[in-house]
Amino acid sequence: MQITKHETAVVFIDPQIDVLSPRGKNWAVLEDSVTENGTVEHMTAIFEAAKNHGFHVAISPHYFYPADDDWNFNGPLESAEFESRTFSRAGALDLTGFSESGADWLPEFKPYIDDVRTIVASPHKVFGPQTNDLVLQLRKRRVSKVILGGMLANMCVESHLRELLEQGFEVAVVTDATAGPRHPLWGDGYQAAMVNYQYLAHHVTTTAAITAQMAASA
């Protein structure tokens, strides 16, 4: 997969405290994977390369608002998210208590996301971008290739991968810029994702390799 800055965007899913920080509500099942992969450090390196070399950067965040409590059915992970109040916000236009909450950006990422050039899509509501405007934002910039990372590897990242493929994008997944849960009953989400990425993505790569490719193509 060949990339150029004009047709390629970095897309990070859910770069938020609840899934990437010891202060997050899901740290107990994510700590080992995030730590072993150096996920935060590698995402930071990709942010830095994208900004230095002029690549588009897009964020697809996950938020739940009080009105979403009226949902009548949810899958296992959705139910766990509602129970723990993961990604919970006071309202769509209400930032009360948002700063430094679990739904907020990881502090390390704020300089890159809050620079006014980064695309922040509307929130996806389950796992994939079918429920937000990410694809529209990429199409409007004539982006046809995506460098994909973020959280969780086997849920939102894989769901974004699958939909972006269906929408005709070329997608490279960065294996050490993501992480997954290790659940005592459900299994190792990261390892499950690694199998499926090999079957699905156009390119499965590492941070060191993709940042070198970004530098060379800029």
N, C-alpha and C positions, 0 to 999 in steps of 0.2 A: 504494500500500500504506500503510494507516494503522496506526500503532503506538501502543500504550499500555504502560505499565510492567508492568501486571498480566498481560498475555497475551504479552509479547514477551521473548525472551532474546537476548543477545549470545552467539554460539557461535564460539570461536576454535579452529582446528585446529592442532595441533603448534607451539605457541609456544615452541619449544625452540632451544637453542644451535646444534645441528647444522645448522639451516636458516636461521638469522637472524643469525648472528654471524661475524665474521672468524675466530673460533676454531673454527667449525663445520666438519665434514668435507665439506660440500657447497658451501662458499663460492665456489669457483672458478667454478661454473656459475650461482650465484645472486646474486653480488655486484652485477652491473649492474642487475638487476631490483629487488632490495631497495633499492638506493641511489636509483635513479631514482624509484621510487614513494614513497620515504620510509615504507616499510612499518612499521618499528619505531615511528617517531614517530606514525603514524596509528593503529596498534593501541593505543598508549599513550593517545591522545586518546579513543578509544572506550571503553577500560577506565575512564578517568576519568569520562567522561559517564555510563556505566552505573552506576558506584558513586555518583556525585553525585545521580543522578535515580532511583535505586531499581529499576533493571532487573536481572533475573536475568542471571548470567554463567555460562557453562558452557565447560569445556575438554575437548576430545577429543584426548588425547595418543597418541603412537605410541611403543611400547616393544618391543624384542626381548629375549628371555631366552635363556640358553644352550640350553634345550630346543628352541627354535625352529630351532636349527641342524640338527635332524633332518628338516626339511621336504625333500621329495624333488623338488619342482619350484617354480620361481619365474619371474615375468615379468622383463623387462629391468630395470625400476627396482628391483624387489625384489632381484634378483641384485646390483645395484650397491650397495644398502643393506647387504646381508649382507657383501659384500666389504670395504666401508669401515667396517663396524661402526657404521653410523649408528643412533642411538637405542638403542644397546646398554646393557643393564643386567646386573648380576650375578645377579639373580633377581627373581621376583615379590615376594618379601618380604625381599629383601636389598638394602640401600642402600649397600653397600660401594662406594666410589668414585663414587657417584652425584652428590654435590654438585659443581657446576661442571663436570660432564662434558657431553658433547654431548647427552645425553638430558634434562638438567636444564632448567628454565625459563630463558629469557633473564633476566638479572638485573633489567632494567628492569621486567619484568612481575611479579616476585615479590611486591611489596607488594599487588598486586591479587589474585593467585591464592591467596596464603597467608593471606587474611583470614578464613578458616573459613566464609565465606558463599558463596564461589565453588564451583560444582559441578565436580568433577574426575571425569569418567567413567572407567570402566575403559578400558584401551588398545584402540584399533582395531588390527587385526593386518595388514591389507593396506592398503586406501585408504578404505573407507567405514565408516559406523557400524553396519552389519549385524553386526559382530563385537564391539560393546561395548554399554553400557547407556545411551548418550546419549538415545535416544528415550524410554526408560522414565523417565529423570530429568526430561525436559521434560514428558512427559504427567502425571507425578505432581504437577507444579506448574501444570497446566492451561495450559501455554504452547502457543500455536498459531501463533506467528509468530517468525521467527528473523532476526537480523542476523548475517550470516556473513562470516568473514574468516580469515586465517591462512595456512598453508602446506601443500603447494605448490598454486598456483592451479589447475593443470590436472590434478592427481592427487587428493590427499586432499580439497581444498576442493570441487572439482567432484563428486567421488564422494559427499561429504556432501550437497551440494546436490541431487543426483539422488535419493538415498534419502529425504531429508526431504520432497521433493516427492511421492514415492510414498507417504509416510506421512501426507500430508494437511496439511503445514505450508505457510504462506506464507513465502517466503524472499526477503530482500533481500541481495544480495552487494555488498560494499564494495570497489570495484576498486583503490583505493590502500592498502588494508589487507591486501593479499596480494602475492605475487610468484611468479615461475616460473623454471625453469631455461632457460638457453640452451645447448643441446647442439650440438656441431659436426655431428653426424649426424642427431639426432632432431628438431632444430628448436627454435623459440621456444615454450616451454610456456605462457608468460604470454599471448601473443597468441592461441594456440589456445583458451585458457580464455575470453578476452574474447569471442570469437565465440560460444562455446557458452552463456555466461551470458546473452547477449542473447536467445538462443532459449529458454532454460529458466526463468530466475529471474522472480519477480513484479516485482522492482524491482532495477535495477542503478544504483548510486549511489556517492557519494564520502564520505569521512570528514566533510568540512565540512557536507555536506547532511544526513547521517544524524545527526550530533551535534546539529545545529540542530533536527531533527525530534524527537529524544529530549528535548531541553530543553523544547520547546513542548508535548509530550504528557505531561510528568511532572506 
